[in-house]
């Protein structure tokens, strides 16, 4: 079929005549490249953690003898920390995702052992309870002494979330049995709680409890979970959002985002438009009014006033948990709308929030991404940190294969540019993506089909591709407008061996700091560039035209990607791929300064916003 017979549709909103969903887990394989290397490093780190140390707090609460010589983990897993045990739930979630994507038997066996030990703890407790914090802490919460507790339901949610994903993604019926017992415990406890007491207790961070019970209601069909989900809906937060009122100033950021996940799941299950309005209004208030150029948000874990970030730059910006949870919300909203803005937001946070906060050489994470010039990232230690952002960090990396391709009744979406292979239509279609992104600004798709098939192939044309996309089909130039911030839809009868190549020109551009337009951050495509500097520096040029104050550095100064040690033979080739180093830039005048992608910066002091004067 001649190229000219293709039907091309490009729009800000992709036509979503039917629900959009990620391809099934296991249908997408990461191919050698930097994201697969990070995925592998994450997997190896998780497998290195000893089972009994992960379970230490659960054994203690169940009064089960702890094996001789076993010590608790450090950091937030230490016995004196009220959130101890939270990481185990994240661990199970990440492990289940890795197994579902790869069939990794070692990961499955480790997670199954841990689920069996949690079941053992539940039997020892004798009342359905399985947790890493004392039951009496819930009584303190219910008594209204909120200052005497940290976040007990937050911690319990992590355990239940991990068990839920072990059931849904890794097929563990034992995990479901444990969840049902714990749900019964919570149901009985809350049934005896007066409504005003329950409402007051929701002022304390409780994670994604509403989302969890909506998930259980949907997956099991059991009506008992619906009222439990409703009990954890925090009306004081949700009602203003339903009315479109911005009441987020002064709130703890990551406490709120999982509540919105729950609201969106309620929309998906009940169809009530109020819940969708809550999610869309919230996303706009955070992503458009309270976010940095990285896509991340929060200062010292809190939100300030909308559009006023000028006095927030410091050592505690962009809590990694908030980046991850906003990415989850963006994906939820994308599946409901097909709006490319949510996919763009996801990509921006992936590179500048998640990958930036991860050191692939030892797979450790940052709690915050500092934004004040002269500061540097602080990565944790393998057995002695376990901040909340360790948990969301391991989940985010385990989720990488699930964020690349989506489908609806018409066809496929290509949302991320990642070396990968996708099996679709029960294996009738195989799509392989070859790309060196972000080191190169193009991607190549090749299709293998058992028989010719008509469908729509939608390629994201990112907002940062200011010149649009240049596309060829089977080597022939394809002349159609593919504007930045849209989907290029190629709908035709595809045949075995068809090839598509898209060039997505990357260029330098700037974004001002909300509330201080004289300060700008400079980006290359989706990548925020960090200026390596020890102190504030005023640069000379046009703040809207970075080419007036930055020049591309010689090839010899380019930054190679981080090296990832070969730790296992599970994916023996995962580090070995030929890749050109990323370009870097340096100032044209004034104090010499190098600008490099933030996600490759590890220990160097840097700045993200600079005052630029003509």
VMD Tcl script that draws the C-alpha trace (Angstrom):
set ca {
  {0.00 0.00 0.00}
  {1.32 3.43 -0.93}
  {2.26 5.78 1.93}
  {-0.15 8.40 0.65}
  {-3.05 6.10 1.50}
  {-2.31 6.39 5.19}
  {-4.88 8.15 7.27}
  {-3.21 10.64 9.58}
  {-4.90 12.29 12.48}
  {-3.04 14.63 14.83}
  {-4.82 16.23 17.73}
  {-4.17 17.58 21.20}
  {-6.56 14.97 22.53}
  {-6.19 11.52 21.06}
  {-9.57 10.18 20.03}
  {-10.55 7.89 22.86}
  {-13.70 6.15 21.67}
  {-12.98 3.30 24.06}
  {-11.04 2.96 27.30}
  {-7.27 3.15 27.08}
  {-5.14 0.68 29.01}
  {-1.47 -0.21 29.28}
  {-0.52 -3.40 27.49}
  {-0.77 -6.44 29.76}
  {2.19 -7.00 32.04}
  {4.47 -9.51 30.43}
  {3.65 -8.21 26.96}
  {6.46 -5.64 27.03}
  {10.15 -6.52 27.21}
  {12.81 -3.92 27.92}
  {15.71 -4.27 25.49}
  {19.32 -3.35 26.31}
  {19.54 0.33 27.17}
  {19.69 2.67 30.15}
  {16.17 1.97 31.42}
  {16.67 -1.76 31.33}
  {19.94 -1.25 33.21}
  {18.09 0.67 35.91}
  {15.32 -1.93 36.00}
  {17.94 -4.62 36.47}
  {19.86 -2.71 39.13}
  {16.61 -2.26 41.04}
  {15.84 -5.97 40.78}
  {19.29 -6.92 42.02}
  {19.06 -4.54 44.97}
  {15.70 -5.97 46.02}
  {17.04 -9.53 45.87}
  {20.01 -8.53 48.02}
  {17.80 -7.62 51.00}
  {17.56 -10.45 53.58}
  {14.06 -11.84 54.14}
  {14.19 -11.95 57.93}
  {15.46 -8.39 58.21}
  {12.61 -7.18 56.02}
  {10.18 -9.07 58.28}
  {11.77 -8.08 61.59}
  {9.03 -5.65 62.71}
  {6.26 -8.08 61.73}
  {7.84 -10.89 63.74}
  {8.14 -8.59 66.73}
  {4.47 -7.54 66.67}
  {3.34 -11.17 66.25}
  {5.66 -12.28 69.08}
  {7.39 -14.76 66.78}
  {10.92 -15.76 67.67}
  {13.36 -13.91 65.45}
  {16.16 -16.11 64.11}
  {19.38 -15.79 66.06}
  {21.68 -13.07 64.79}
  {19.04 -11.31 62.68}
  {19.15 -7.55 63.14}
  {16.56 -5.01 62.03}
  {17.24 -2.83 59.04}
  {18.23 0.77 59.72}
  {16.85 4.16 58.82}
  {13.06 4.27 58.74}
  {12.97 0.50 59.30}
  {14.64 0.79 62.70}
  {12.55 -0.47 65.69}
  {12.12 3.01 67.18}
  {10.59 4.46 64.00}
  {6.80 4.48 63.87}
  {6.78 3.73 60.13}
  {8.91 0.61 60.48}
  {7.80 -2.14 58.15}
  {6.47 0.22 55.51}
  {9.16 -0.76 53.02}
  {8.10 -4.41 52.92}
  {4.84 -3.50 51.20}
  {6.68 -1.48 48.56}
  {9.08 -4.42 48.20}
  {6.25 -6.85 47.48}
  {4.66 -4.42 45.03}
  {7.93 -3.98 43.14}
  {8.66 -7.70 43.23}
  {5.22 -8.54 41.87}
  {5.65 -6.04 39.04}
  {9.06 -7.42 38.14}
  {7.72 -10.96 38.10}
  {4.70 -9.99 36.03}
  {6.94 -8.27 33.48}
  {9.68 -10.89 33.26}
  {8.60 -14.15 34.87}
  {11.70 -13.91 37.08}
  {11.54 -17.11 39.20}
  {14.02 -15.89 41.82}
  {11.98 -12.79 42.53}
  {8.75 -14.80 42.66}
  {10.22 -17.29 45.11}
  {11.50 -14.55 47.42}
  {8.18 -12.70 47.45}
  {6.24 -15.94 48.01}
  {8.42 -16.71 51.04}
  {7.68 -13.30 52.49}
  {3.93 -13.66 51.91}
  {4.04 -17.02 53.68}
  {5.78 -15.42 56.65}
  {3.17 -12.64 56.78}
  {0.49 -15.34 56.85}
  {2.36 -16.93 59.72}
  {2.38 -13.62 61.59}
  {-1.35 -13.23 60.99}
  {-2.03 -16.69 62.42}
  {0.08 -15.86 65.46}
  {-1.88 -12.65 66.05}
  {-5.09 -14.66 65.94}
  {-7.46 -11.81 65.03}
  {-6.71 -11.13 61.38}
  {-4.22 -8.39 62.14}
  {-0.94 -8.39 60.25}
  {1.21 -5.33 60.68}
  {4.55 -3.94 61.66}
  {3.21 -1.43 64.20}
  {1.39 -2.27 67.45}
  {-2.40 -2.51 67.29}
  {-2.56 -0.13 70.26}
  {-1.29 2.66 68.00}
  {-4.63 2.54 66.19}
  {-6.31 3.08 69.52}
  {-4.17 6.16 70.12}
  {-5.20 7.47 66.71}
  {-8.86 6.84 67.43}
  {-8.59 8.61 70.80}
  {-7.67 11.81 68.97}
  {-4.09 11.99 70.27}
  {-2.76 12.57 66.79}
  {0.51 14.09 67.95}
  {1.38 10.77 69.62}
  {1.30 8.76 66.39}
  {2.97 9.14 63.01}
  {0.85 7.45 60.34}
  {-0.34 3.95 61.28}
  {-2.79 3.47 58.41}
  {-0.15 4.74 55.98}
  {2.12 1.93 57.15}
  {-0.63 -0.69 57.08}
  {-1.64 0.42 53.60}
  {1.83 -0.38 52.28}
  {1.57 -3.94 53.57}
  {-1.89 -4.42 52.08}
  {-0.87 -2.80 48.79}
  {2.06 -5.20 48.45}
  {-0.13 -8.19 49.24}
  {-2.77 -7.00 46.75}
  {-0.22 -6.77 43.94}
  {1.21 -10.17 44.87}
  {-2.27 -11.57 44.36}
  {-3.19 -9.65 41.21}
  {0.19 -9.65 39.46}
  {1.95 -12.73 40.81}
  {-1.01 -15.04 41.37}
  {-0.54 -15.54 45.12}
  {-3.82 -16.83 46.56}
  {-2.18 -16.84 49.97}
  {-1.69 -13.08 49.67}
  {-5.43 -12.66 49.01}
  {-6.22 -14.79 52.06}
  {-4.04 -12.56 54.24}
  {-5.67 -9.41 52.81}
  {-9.15 -10.77 53.52}
  {-8.21 -11.45 57.12}
  {-6.76 -7.98 57.59}
  {-9.70 -6.35 55.83}
  {-12.01 -8.14 58.24}
  {-9.99 -6.80 61.15}
  {-10.22 -3.23 59.83}
  {-13.91 -3.62 59.00}
  {-14.71 -4.74 62.55}
  {-12.61 -2.00 64.07}
  {-14.16 0.79 62.02}
  {-17.70 -0.50 62.56}
  {-17.32 0.39 66.24}
  {-15.98 3.84 65.49}
  {-18.36 6.83 65.57}
  {-18.41 8.74 62.29}
  {-16.97 11.97 63.79}
  {-14.03 10.01 65.22}
  {-13.38 8.36 61.86}
  {-13.60 11.71 60.10}
  {-11.12 13.22 62.56}
  {-8.69 10.32 62.16}
  {-8.46 11.00 58.42}
  {-6.48 14.14 59.25}
  {-3.54 11.79 59.87}
  {-1.78 10.45 56.77}
  {-3.39 7.16 55.74}
  {-1.84 6.42 52.36}
  {-3.99 4.89 49.65}
  {-6.51 3.05 51.85}
  {-9.47 4.25 49.78}
  {-7.80 3.16 46.54}
  {-6.96 -0.23 48.04}
  {-10.54 -0.99 49.03}
  {-11.90 0.24 45.69}
  {-9.38 -2.10 44.03}
  {-10.52 -5.01 46.19}
  {-14.18 -4.24 45.47}
  {-13.48 -4.21 41.74}
  {-11.26 -7.30 41.67}
  {-13.28 -9.55 43.97}
  {-16.81 -8.27 43.33}
  {-17.39 -8.24 47.08}
  {-19.68 -5.42 48.12}
  {-18.19 -5.29 51.65}
  {-15.19 -3.35 50.35}
  {-17.20 -0.44 48.90}
  {-18.23 1.06 52.28}
  {-14.70 0.60 53.56}
  {-13.40 2.62 50.62}
  {-15.95 5.33 51.35}
  {-14.88 5.48 55.00}
  {-11.37 6.46 53.93}
  {-12.51 9.26 51.61}
  {-11.28 12.48 53.20}
  {-14.13 14.90 52.52}
  {-12.24 17.90 53.89}
  {-9.81 17.53 50.98}
  {-12.06 16.10 48.28}
  {-15.07 18.39 48.55}
  {-13.25 21.67 47.76}
  {-11.57 19.93 44.82}
  {-14.94 18.74 43.52}
  {-16.04 22.39 43.52}
  {-12.85 23.48 41.76}
  {-11.57 25.34 44.82}
  {-7.81 25.45 45.38}
  {-7.30 24.85 49.10}
  {-3.94 23.06 48.83}
  {-1.67 25.77 50.27}
  {0.01 24.68 53.47}
  {-0.86 21.00 53.07}
  {1.58 18.10 53.28}
  {1.95 17.12 49.65}
  {2.36 13.36 49.63}
  {-0.39 12.86 52.18}
  {-2.91 14.17 49.65}
  {-1.96 12.56 46.33}
  {-2.98 8.96 47.24}
  {-6.39 10.32 48.29}
  {-6.82 11.49 44.71}
  {-5.80 8.07 43.41}
  {-8.67 6.71 45.46}
  {-11.06 9.28 44.03}
  {-10.10 8.36 40.49}
  {-10.58 4.65 41.18}
  {-14.00 5.53 42.54}
  {-14.73 7.27 39.22}
  {-13.59 4.25 37.22}
  {-15.78 1.91 39.28}
  {-18.87 4.01 39.93}
  {-18.83 6.35 36.94}
  {-19.65 9.30 39.20}
  {-18.33 12.40 37.36}
  {-17.65 14.19 40.66}
  {-14.72 11.87 41.31}
  {-13.19 12.56 37.92}
  {-13.54 16.30 38.49}
  {-11.66 15.91 41.77}
  {-8.74 14.20 40.02}
  {-8.60 16.61 37.07}
  {-8.87 19.73 39.25}
  {-6.22 18.46 41.62}
  {-3.82 17.60 38.82}
  {-4.17 21.06 37.33}
  {-3.61 22.76 40.70}
  {-0.41 20.82 41.34}
  {1.08 20.24 37.88}
  {0.33 23.69 36.48}
  {0.52 25.89 39.58}
  {2.90 24.26 42.06}
  {5.49 22.37 40.02}
  {9.07 23.10 39.05}
  {10.60 22.70 35.59}
  {11.43 19.11 36.56}
  {7.73 18.33 36.88}
  {8.23 17.72 40.60}
  {6.69 19.67 43.43}
  {6.85 20.48 47.16}
  {9.30 22.25 49.45}
  {10.08 20.63 52.79}
  {7.28 18.21 51.85}
  {4.60 20.94 51.75}
  {2.83 23.05 49.15}
  {2.84 26.81 49.22}
  {0.63 29.24 47.37}
  {-0.17 28.60 43.73}
  {2.25 30.20 41.29}
  {4.66 31.35 44.02}
  {7.74 29.15 44.07}
  {10.32 31.96 44.12}
  {11.14 31.56 47.82}
  {11.02 27.75 47.97}
  {14.39 26.73 46.49}
  {16.41 24.86 49.08}
  {17.77 21.49 50.09}
  {14.37 19.80 50.48}
  {12.57 20.24 47.18}
  {10.77 17.65 45.08}
  {10.18 14.79 47.47}
  {10.59 11.73 45.26}
  {7.33 10.19 46.53}
  {5.37 13.14 45.14}
  {6.97 12.72 41.71}
  {6.04 9.05 41.61}
  {2.51 9.53 42.88}
  {1.82 12.37 40.46}
  {3.06 10.12 37.64}
  {0.58 7.47 38.77}
  {-2.21 10.07 38.67}
  {-1.11 11.28 35.24}
  {-1.32 7.72 33.89}
  {-4.76 7.31 35.40}
  {-5.98 10.49 33.74}
  {-4.38 9.53 30.44}
  {-6.33 6.27 30.34}
  {-9.55 8.24 30.82}
  {-8.85 11.05 28.38}
  {-6.11 10.17 25.90}
  {-4.75 13.65 26.58}
  {-1.13 13.83 25.50}
  {-0.35 16.34 28.23}
  {-0.52 13.59 30.82}
  {1.95 11.47 28.84}
  {4.27 14.47 28.50}
  {4.07 15.07 32.24}
  {4.87 11.43 32.91}
  {8.01 11.57 30.75}
  {9.21 14.81 32.33}
  {8.93 13.34 35.82}
  {10.45 10.03 34.79}
  {13.74 11.62 33.77}
  {13.89 14.59 36.13}
  {12.17 13.05 39.12}
  {12.64 9.28 39.26}
  {15.84 8.64 37.27}
  {17.35 11.81 38.75}
  {16.73 10.46 42.26}
  {18.26 7.04 41.49}
  {21.92 6.10 41.50}
  {22.11 3.09 39.17}
  {25.59 2.15 40.31}
  {24.24 0.85 43.64}
  {20.50 1.41 43.09}
  {20.07 3.85 45.98}
  {17.63 6.75 46.09}
  {17.31 10.38 47.10}
  {14.61 11.63 49.43}
  {14.71 15.13 47.90}
  {16.11 16.83 44.82}
  {17.71 20.08 46.06}
  {17.12 23.13 43.89}
  {19.20 25.80 45.58}
  {22.43 26.42 43.71}
  {25.49 24.92 45.39}
  {23.73 21.94 46.96}
  {24.02 18.31 45.90}
  {21.91 15.18 46.07}
  {22.06 12.88 49.08}
  {21.66 9.21 48.27}
  {20.84 6.65 50.92}
  {22.67 3.51 51.94}
  {21.55 -0.03 51.08}
  {20.62 -1.18 54.61}
  {20.34 2.06 56.57}
  {17.94 4.50 54.90}
  {14.57 3.18 53.70}
  {12.91 6.57 53.58}
  {9.42 6.63 52.12}
  {11.03 7.50 48.79}
  {12.93 4.21 48.77}
  {9.57 2.48 48.63}
  {8.11 4.53 45.80}
  {11.50 4.47 44.07}
  {11.64 0.68 43.80}
  {8.02 0.65 42.64}
  {8.67 3.28 39.97}
  {11.60 1.40 38.44}
  {9.70 -1.89 38.54}
  {6.89 -0.17 36.63}
  {9.03 0.95 33.68}
  {7.81 -1.69 31.16}
  {4.16 -0.85 31.89}
  {4.44 2.83 30.95}
  {5.66 2.56 27.33}
  {2.70 1.24 25.30}
  {-1.05 1.59 25.66}
  {-3.97 0.23 23.66}
  {-7.59 0.90 22.88}
  {-10.09 -0.62 20.45}
  {-8.50 1.22 17.51}
  {-4.85 0.42 18.07}
  {-1.61 1.14 19.90}
  {-0.09 4.19 21.59}
  {3.68 4.70 21.80}
  {4.10 6.96 24.83}
  {7.77 6.57 25.74}
  {10.88 6.23 23.59}
  {12.58 3.20 25.10}
  {14.34 0.22 23.52}
  {11.65 -2.41 23.92}
  {9.54 -5.10 22.33}
  {5.77 -5.37 22.66}
  {3.55 -8.36 21.90}
  {-0.01 -7.38 20.98}
  {-3.20 -9.05 19.85}
  {-2.28 -12.34 21.55}
  {1.07 -12.34 19.78}
  {-0.30 -11.68 16.30}
  {1.57 -8.35 16.30}
  {5.10 -7.76 17.56}
  {6.47 -4.22 17.68}
  {10.15 -3.57 18.32}
  {11.34 -0.08 19.22}
  {14.99 0.78 18.65}
  {16.21 4.10 19.98}
  {19.12 5.76 21.70}
  {16.83 8.33 23.31}
  {17.61 10.71 24.95}
  {21.14 10.61 23.54}
  {19.58 10.66 20.08}
  {16.33 12.33 19.08}
  {14.77 9.61 16.98}
  {13.09 6.25 17.34}
  {12.49 3.37 14.95}
  {9.59 0.94 15.04}
  {9.52 -2.36 13.19}
  {6.49 -4.62 13.01}
  {6.13 -8.36 12.61}
  {2.62 -9.62 11.85}
  {1.24 -13.08 11.29}
  {-1.23 -11.59 8.83}
  {-2.04 -8.08 7.55}
  {-4.03 -6.10 10.09}
  {-5.58 -2.66 10.06}
  {-5.08 -0.57 13.18}
  {-4.06 2.88 14.33}
  {-0.47 3.38 15.49}
  {-0.30 6.57 17.56}
  {3.09 8.09 18.25}
  {3.43 10.79 20.85}
  {4.90 14.01 19.51}
  {6.13 15.61 22.74}
  {5.51 19.23 23.69}
  {9.28 19.83 23.64}
  {9.60 18.81 19.96}
  {9.00 22.43 18.94}
  {9.52 21.73 15.23}
  {7.14 18.78 15.25}
  {8.04 15.27 14.11}
  {9.50 14.09 10.81}
  {8.27 10.61 9.94}
  {9.10 7.99 7.34}
  {7.14 4.81 6.65}
  {9.12 2.02 5.03}
  {11.81 4.56 4.20}
  {9.55 6.97 2.31}
  {9.11 10.51 3.69}
  {5.67 11.03 5.06}
  {4.46 14.58 4.71}
  {1.91 15.27 7.38}
  {1.72 17.79 10.15}
  {2.74 16.29 13.48}
  {2.60 19.24 15.83}
  {4.32 19.30 19.19}
  {2.02 18.21 21.98}
  {-0.13 15.84 19.91}
  {-0.39 12.29 18.69}
  {0.51 11.40 15.13}
  {-1.95 8.67 14.20}
  {-0.97 6.34 11.37}
  {-3.99 4.23 10.53}
  {-3.62 1.68 7.75}
  {-3.40 -1.97 6.99}
  {-0.03 -2.96 8.39}
  {2.02 -5.81 6.98}
  {4.87 -7.92 8.23}
  {8.15 -6.03 8.02}
  {6.67 -2.52 7.98}
  {8.93 0.13 9.50}
  {8.29 3.59 10.94}
  {10.96 6.10 11.88}
  {10.28 9.34 13.70}
  {12.72 12.17 14.27}
  {11.82 14.36 17.23}
  {14.18 17.34 17.19}
  {15.46 18.25 20.66}
  {16.52 21.80 21.36}
  {17.33 24.10 24.25}
  {14.45 25.99 25.83}
  {13.76 27.70 29.12}
  {11.01 27.74 31.70}
  {10.73 30.53 34.30}
  {10.41 29.92 38.01}
  {6.78 30.60 39.01}
  {6.77 33.88 40.90}
  {10.24 34.91 39.70}
  {10.24 35.20 35.89}
  {13.80 36.57 35.91}
  {15.03 33.12 37.02}
  {14.88 30.34 34.47}
  {15.62 26.68 34.19}
  {17.05 25.43 30.91}
  {15.97 22.15 29.31}
  {17.10 20.03 26.39}
  {14.04 18.21 25.14}
  {12.46 16.82 28.33}
  {15.75 16.91 30.25}
  {16.30 19.62 32.85}
  {19.93 20.74 32.72}
  {21.85 21.29 35.93}
  {24.47 24.03 36.02}
  {27.43 22.65 37.95}
  {28.13 25.46 40.40}
  {28.96 26.10 44.04}
  {27.13 29.41 44.35}
  {24.52 31.65 42.74}
  {25.61 33.10 39.42}
  {23.98 35.73 37.22}
  {24.25 34.86 33.53}
  {24.22 37.29 30.64}
  {21.85 36.82 27.71}
  {18.21 36.57 26.76}
  {16.42 34.40 29.36}
  {14.05 33.14 26.66}
  {16.85 32.27 24.24}
  {19.41 29.97 25.91}
  {21.55 29.91 22.76}
  {22.53 33.50 23.64}
  {24.27 32.37 26.84}
  {25.05 28.68 26.31}
  {27.23 26.97 23.72}
  {27.44 23.24 23.09}
  {30.65 21.87 24.57}
  {33.19 19.90 22.52}
  {32.57 16.18 22.16}
  {35.41 15.46 24.59}
  {33.41 17.16 27.36}
  {30.23 15.17 26.82}
  {28.83 13.20 29.73}
  {28.69 9.41 29.50}
  {25.87 7.53 31.16}
  {26.57 5.95 34.56}
  {28.10 2.50 34.62}
  {26.02 -0.25 36.17}
  {27.97 -3.20 37.63}
  {27.12 -6.66 36.36}
  {25.72 -8.26 39.49}
  {23.93 -11.33 38.13}
  {23.69 -13.40 35.00}
  {19.90 -13.07 34.88}
  {20.24 -10.51 32.07}
  {23.92 -10.91 31.21}
  {23.91 -8.35 28.42}
  {21.96 -5.64 30.16}
  {24.84 -3.16 30.47}
  {26.44 -3.71 27.09}
  {24.98 -1.31 24.55}
  {26.74 1.18 22.27}
  {25.58 4.70 23.07}
  {26.89 8.14 22.21}
  {27.33 10.38 25.26}
  {24.84 13.16 25.84}
  {25.76 16.66 24.75}
  {26.65 19.20 27.40}
  {26.83 22.99 27.32}
  {28.95 25.71 28.87}
  {28.43 29.38 29.43}
  {29.57 31.75 26.69}
  {30.67 34.51 29.05}
  {31.14 35.21 32.73}
  {32.14 32.50 35.19}
  {32.69 29.22 33.34}
  {29.94 26.73 34.08}
  {29.00 23.38 32.59}
  {25.36 22.37 32.08}
  {24.54 18.65 32.07}
  {21.31 16.63 32.33}
  {20.12 16.55 35.93}
  {19.39 12.84 35.84}
  {23.09 12.10 35.26}
  {24.29 14.30 38.13}
  {25.19 12.31 41.21}
  {27.46 14.00 43.77}
  {28.35 17.33 42.13}
  {26.96 20.63 43.51}
  {24.57 22.18 41.02}
  {21.80 24.68 40.42}
  {18.57 24.41 38.43}
  {17.42 28.05 38.26}
  {19.60 30.98 37.25}
  {18.99 34.66 36.87}
  {19.66 35.66 33.26}
  {19.96 39.36 32.36}
  {20.38 40.96 28.91}
}
mol new
graphics top color blue
foreach p $ca { graphics top sphere $p radius 0.5 }
foreach p [lrange $ca 0 end-1] q [lrange $ca 1 end] { graphics top cylinder $p $q radius 0.2 }
display resetview
